[in-house]
Amino acid sequence: MPTTVAIIGAGPLGRWLALSAARAGYRVLLEDVMPTNLRHAQEALRAELGPDNLTNVAFVSTIEDAVRQADLVVDCVPDELESKLEILWLLDRLAPPRTVLATPTTRLSIADLANCTYRPEKVIAIAAEASALSAGASSEINLRTTTRTSPETAALLDQFWRRLGFTPTFAPDPAEPPPSLTVKP
């Protein structure tokens, strides 16, 4: 079970994830490069959790500080190829090798994104629109895997989302070709 969850981006999705993870008992590190976003997130979480219950939430201003101790990192950057490649590249280099990287995307191939890291077996997609996710529109969460996704990565994400009150479903990345079959002559 991950004990420390780093959330990159303190916009609506990041704030919702931080609040949900904190309520589920995780230690949360919420990062945003914009001090205003971080301040708004801190005020929102203090109002929701109360000042005494913010002890397992830290607000940090650098990605390095956020991911240094993380077991799971969820990025909340825009669902655009350049943004996802940049953040996954950075997370891959700064986070410890054990850290799992989860990225919300409905448009991009998680297989392609995962292959741009040194840990493709530890990269997984959250196949949901950020607005629907933060609104709690469904109790089901769709996760996309690759042929290289490790069972430990899937188990970690399964447990994380269950503790947040969701029922995770796993499906292969539709953009990834199935493993080729070799026929012996």
Secondary structure, DSSP 4 states (H G I P E B T S, - for coil): --SEEEEE--SHHHHHHHHHHHHTT-EEEEE-SSHHHHHHHHHHHHHHH-GGG-TTEEEESSHHHHHTT-SEEEE---S-HHHHHHHHHHHHHHS-TT-EEEEE-SSS-HHHHHTTSS-GGGEEEE-S-HHHHHTT--SEEEEEE-TT--HHHHHHHHHHHHHTT-EEEEEE-TTSPPPPP----
